[in-house]
Amino acid sequence: MRDEFAERDLAHIGNVLSHFEHSTDSVRAMGRGMVVNLSYWRARIQAILAMPLLSMHVEKQAKDLLGRLDRIERAGL
């Protein structure tokens, strides 16, 4: 059950990040407010990583999403 919740939440977060990655012009136009949003998504991923007995598959998904967030931040979004 725990992994099912985590996988659904990570899939949702992945969709949000895809939107950010493919909408760079509109994301840049949002300015500083986006930093708060990226922090929010990072916190959600970290909350999943903090869940006890998380499968390695879900942990890898979460870490991959953190990497995508890092790339979005480095791109200045």
Residue frames as qw, qx, qy, qz and C-alpha x, y, z in Angstrom:
[[0.000, 0.886, 0.464, 0.000, 0.00, 0.00, 0.00],
 [0.324, -0.778, 0.090, 0.530, 2.79, 2.42, 0.93],
 [0.376, -0.176, 0.585, 0.696, 4.56, 1.90, -2.40],
 [0.227, 0.603, 0.687, 0.338, 1.31, 2.33, -4.33],
 [0.104, -0.940, -0.251, 0.207, 0.72, 5.73, -2.71],
 [0.377, -0.632, 0.327, 0.592, 4.33, 6.75, -3.25],
 [0.402, 0.099, 0.685, 0.599, 4.29, 5.67, -6.89],
 [0.148, 0.789, 0.564, 0.193, 1.07, 7.59, -7.59],
 [0.208, -0.923, -0.062, 0.318, 2.43, 10.69, -5.89],
 [0.429, -0.439, 0.484, 0.624, 5.76, 10.43, -7.72],
 [0.375, 0.402, 0.682, 0.482, 3.95, 10.00, -11.05],
 [0.023, 0.927, 0.374, 0.005, 1.99, 13.17, -10.32],
 [0.333, -0.803, 0.196, 0.454, 5.15, 15.05, -9.38],
 [0.500, -0.081, 0.621, 0.598, 6.82, 13.75, -12.55],
 [0.278, 0.689, 0.585, 0.326, 3.96, 15.17, -14.61],
 [0.145, -0.963, -0.125, 0.191, 4.32, 18.54, -12.88],
 [0.444, -0.576, 0.412, 0.548, 8.07, 18.56, -13.56],
 [0.476, 0.276, 0.654, 0.519, 7.45, 17.67, -17.21],
 [0.125, 0.904, 0.393, 0.114, 5.20, 20.71, -17.42],
 [0.305, -0.871, 0.152, 0.354, 7.95, 22.88, -15.91],
 [0.537, -0.273, 0.578, 0.551, 10.56, 21.41, -18.27],
 [0.363, 0.403, 0.668, 0.510, 8.42, 21.99, -21.36],
 [0.007, -0.907, -0.373, -0.197, 7.12, 25.41, -20.38],
 [0.606, -0.185, -0.167, 0.756, 10.37, 27.20, -19.67],
 [0.098, 0.388, 0.160, 0.902, 9.21, 30.56, -21.03],
 [0.492, -0.651, -0.299, -0.494, 6.09, 30.67, -18.90],
 [0.775, -0.446, -0.325, 0.308, 8.01, 29.35, -15.89],
 [0.482, 0.039, -0.095, 0.870, 10.65, 32.06, -16.22],
 [0.127, -0.537, -0.243, -0.798, 7.88, 34.64, -16.50],
 [0.638, -0.643, -0.409, -0.110, 6.62, 33.60, -13.06],
 [0.095, 0.756, -0.381, 0.523, 9.85, 34.81, -11.55],
 [0.016, -0.408, 0.753, -0.517, 10.70, 34.32, -7.90],
 [0.751, -0.139, 0.247, -0.596, 7.42, 32.62, -7.04],
 [0.860, 0.247, -0.424, -0.142, 8.64, 29.52, -8.84],
 [0.241, 0.421, -0.765, 0.425, 11.37, 28.96, -6.24],
 [0.514, -0.171, 0.542, -0.643, 8.67, 28.39, -3.65],
 [0.889, 0.195, -0.043, -0.412, 6.93, 25.92, -5.95],
 [0.664, 0.411, -0.615, 0.107, 10.15, 24.00, -6.62],
 [0.051, -0.354, 0.744, -0.565, 10.82, 23.83, -2.88],
 [0.729, -0.042, 0.298, -0.615, 7.32, 22.48, -2.37],
 [0.899, 0.279, -0.268, -0.206, 7.83, 19.69, -4.88],
 [0.406, 0.456, -0.715, 0.340, 11.26, 18.88, -3.43],
 [0.343, -0.287, 0.631, -0.634, 9.72, 18.62, 0.05],
 [0.870, 0.075, 0.089, -0.479, 7.05, 16.23, -1.23],
 [0.786, 0.373, -0.492, 0.037, 9.68, 13.99, -2.78],
 [0.167, 0.430, -0.720, 0.519, 11.79, 14.09, 0.38],
 [0.626, -0.201, 0.413, -0.630, 8.73, 13.14, 2.44],
 [0.940, 0.179, -0.160, -0.243, 8.32, 10.04, 0.29],
 [0.585, 0.452, -0.605, 0.295, 12.01, 9.19, 0.68],
 [0.166, -0.411, 0.630, -0.638, 11.55, 9.44, 4.46],
 [0.860, -0.142, -0.040, -0.489, 8.86, 6.74, 4.45],
 [0.443, -0.434, 0.781, -0.069, 10.03, 3.57, 6.19],
 [0.602, 0.065, 0.793, 0.068, 10.43, 0.34, 4.20],
 [0.505, 0.706, -0.082, -0.489, 10.26, 2.06, 0.85],
 [0.905, 0.202, 0.314, 0.203, 11.09, -0.25, -2.06],
 [0.470, -0.345, 0.372, 0.722, 14.29, 0.36, -3.98],
 [0.294, 0.471, 0.623, 0.551, 12.25, 0.94, -7.15],
 [0.108, -0.916, -0.372, -0.110, 10.28, 3.78, -5.56],
 [0.484, -0.716, 0.091, 0.494, 13.40, 5.21, -3.94],
 [0.475, -0.017, 0.493, 0.728, 15.09, 5.31, -7.36],
 [0.136, 0.717, 0.541, 0.417, 12.07, 7.07, -8.89],
 [0.297, -0.920, -0.211, 0.146, 12.17, 9.68, -6.13],
 [0.518, -0.529, 0.273, 0.614, 15.90, 10.27, -6.52],
 [0.407, 0.295, 0.562, 0.656, 15.50, 10.60, -10.29],
 [0.015, -0.868, -0.430, -0.248, 12.85, 13.28, -9.72],
 [0.434, -0.813, 0.007, 0.388, 15.18, 15.12, -7.33],
 [0.522, -0.148, 0.449, 0.710, 17.78, 15.10, -10.13],
 [0.218, 0.612, 0.549, 0.526, 15.24, 16.60, -12.52],
 [0.242, -0.933, -0.258, 0.056, 14.43, 19.30, -9.96],
 [0.538, -0.552, 0.214, 0.600, 18.15, 20.06, -9.63],
 [0.422, 0.178, 0.531, 0.713, 18.41, 20.48, -13.42],
 [0.014, 0.823, 0.480, 0.303, 15.36, 22.78, -13.47],
 [0.391, -0.873, -0.084, 0.278, 16.89, 24.92, -10.72],
 [0.547, -0.328, 0.358, 0.682, 20.28, 25.06, -12.47],
 [0.322, 0.465, 0.563, 0.603, 18.53, 26.20, -15.63],
 [0.057, -0.030, -0.156, 0.986, 17.36, 29.20, -13.65],
 [0.334, -0.446, -0.621, -0.550, 13.67, 28.41, -13.66]]
